[in-house]
Amino acid sequence: MGVKIAVFGATGAVGKEMLTILAERLFPADEVHALASRKSMGVELSYGDRTLRCKNAETFDFSSVDLVLMSAGGDVSREWAPKITKAGAIVVDNSSAWRMDPDVPLVVPEVNLDALDGVGKKRIIANPNCSTIQLVVALKPIHDRVGIKRVNCATYQSVSGGGQAAMDELWTQTKGIYVNDPIEPQTFTKQIAFNVIPHIDDFMEDGSTKEEWKMMVETKKILDTRIKLFATCARVPVFVGHSIAAHLELDAPMSSGEARDLLRESPGLMVIDKREDEGYITPVECVGEFATFVSRVREDPTVDNGLALWIVSDNLRKGAALNAVQIAEGLLNKGLLARSA
């Protein structure tokens, strides 16, 4: 028998992708329920070749399911995740609400799958920030081989990371510019069409944004507390697909050739790195793909044992929905997710 699953936040971009990926990967689910707020009741959503009708999360019986994949925002998760786990289900949460809780595993399956063994404490597992996920998938094999001392990175994050409203704003502004409509930012602080905004999430006292802080603390929790990381996170006028320019300072030398060979053999990664026109991956090409792509692998002579990487991934897939489904698969394979009788 398979497990019974609910997707909470099913009408959002990530929730829809969760349903798609559950079907694509043939996850052994006997039942799949689509949940959202009361205003979304009855909305039809695709699940493979089936159509699901959205149910009201507030009145749903969570004791009837084994697992809940949540992508409904931090406030909703803080309120509902404890109620759901009290009813008996395990929660995999995509928001930032539980990521730094010491009793909640923060998991990227290719990197720290064994952290799932700690799920019994609160029965909640946190999905990391989208940029953190693709970064640590690329860093893990290098850190295991020679050790990483420091990471300095700049992100180029698509608007889908801000949800459907952010995608709509890019579309509206882009069309508006061609017909001379006034640009009135609503989701973003400045015009996003044909622009780059070095500001994601709220500012902190030291001048960093919360998005940049998340990358630092999450990388430490997932990979190694000794790694020093500094990030600058920017929003770019791309609909789907995040990119990262990462500059690493290693504990020991590694040539670009060695790094390419190592990354090619590592789980979850694809290396596309030819030193010629079109010999690299851009966000457009990563959309719909499961892999994290690495290009532009170079030795950085400005620091001892320096290495540079260009890392690209579909943020709605590996950066959110796919990672959550892979966590569910990991729970199942480890025998941590009780099958329905």
Helices and strands as residue ranges (DSSP letters): E 3-8, H 13-24, E 29-36, G 38-40, E 44-47, E 50-53, E 55-56, G 57-59, G 62-64, E 67-70, H 74-86, E 90-93, H 109-112, G 113-120, E 124-126, H 130-146, E 148-157, G 159-162, H 164-178, H 210-222, E 228-235, E 242-250, H 256-264, E 269-271, H 283-286, E 292-300, E 306-313, I 317-321, H 322-333
